[in-house]
Amino acid sequence: LTCTLMQILYDDLLDQLNNDHSTEEMEKLLEDYESLATTLRSMDESFSFPAFLTTFLNLFGLFWNGYRIAFLAKLLNIHST
């Protein structure tokens, strides 16, 4: 949801920048861009590591459960006979 909102804001800003503007309007658009970029940088610093950690732990859990299903059952059957 947040990424979609940021994409919409960037698209709107680019659409506005492609039109002819006075100097004052261009300054306002550049200030808006700076604010948007600052917000995005702050979000990146706040969410990058937690997102990486969540992805890593989920992939590890998926791998481990797949490993148990595929190989551990075979090992238990070999040792029980």
C-alpha positions in Angstrom: 0.0 0.0 0.0 2.8 2.4 0.9 4.7 1.6 -2.3 1.6 2.1 -4.4 1.0 5.5 -2.8 4.6 6.6 -3.3 4.4 5.5 -7.0 1.2 7.5 -7.5 2.8 10.6 -5.9 5.9 10.2 -8.1 3.8 9.7 -11.2 1.7 12.8 -10.4 4.9 14.8 -9.8 6.4 13.7 -13.1 3.2 14.6 -14.9 3.3 18.1 -13.4 7.0 18.5 -14.2 6.4 17.8 -17.8 4.1 20.8 -18.2 5.3 24.4 -18.6 5.5 26.2 -15.3 6.5 29.6 -13.9 9.6 29.8 -11.7 7.5 29.9 -8.5 5.5 26.8 -9.6 8.7 25.0 -10.5 10.2 25.8 -7.1 7.1 24.4 -5.4 7.4 21.2 -7.4 11.0 20.8 -6.5 10.2 21.3 -2.8 7.5 18.7 -3.2 10.0 16.4 -4.8 12.5 17.0 -2.0 9.9 16.2 0.6 8.8 13.0 -1.2 12.5 11.9 -1.6 13.2 12.6 2.1 10.1 10.6 3.2 11.1 7.7 0.9 14.7 7.7 2.3 13.4 7.7 5.9 11.0 4.8 5.1 13.9 2.9 3.4 16.1 3.3 6.5 13.3 2.3 8.8 11.9 -0.7 6.9 14.8 -2.2 4.9 16.3 -4.4 7.7 13.0 -5.6 9.1 11.8 -6.5 5.6 15.0 -8.4 4.9 14.9 -10.2 8.2 11.2 -11.2 7.7 12.0 -12.5 4.2 15.1 -14.4 5.3 13.3 -16.1 8.2 10.3 -17.1 6.1 12.6 -18.5 3.4 14.6 -20.4 6.0 11.4 -21.8 7.5 10.1 -22.8 4.1 13.4 -24.5 3.3 13.6 -26.3 6.6 10.1 -27.6 6.4 10.6 -28.8 2.8 13.8 -30.5 3.8 12.1 -32.3 6.7 9.3 -33.5 4.3 11.7 -34.6 1.6 14.6 -36.2 3.5 13.9 -36.6 7.2 11.0 -39.0 6.6 13.3 -41.2 4.4 16.0 -41.2 7.1 13.5 -42.2 9.8 12.3 -45.1 7.6 15.8 -46.3 6.9 16.8 -46.4 10.6 13.5 -48.0 11.8 14.0 -51.1 9.5 
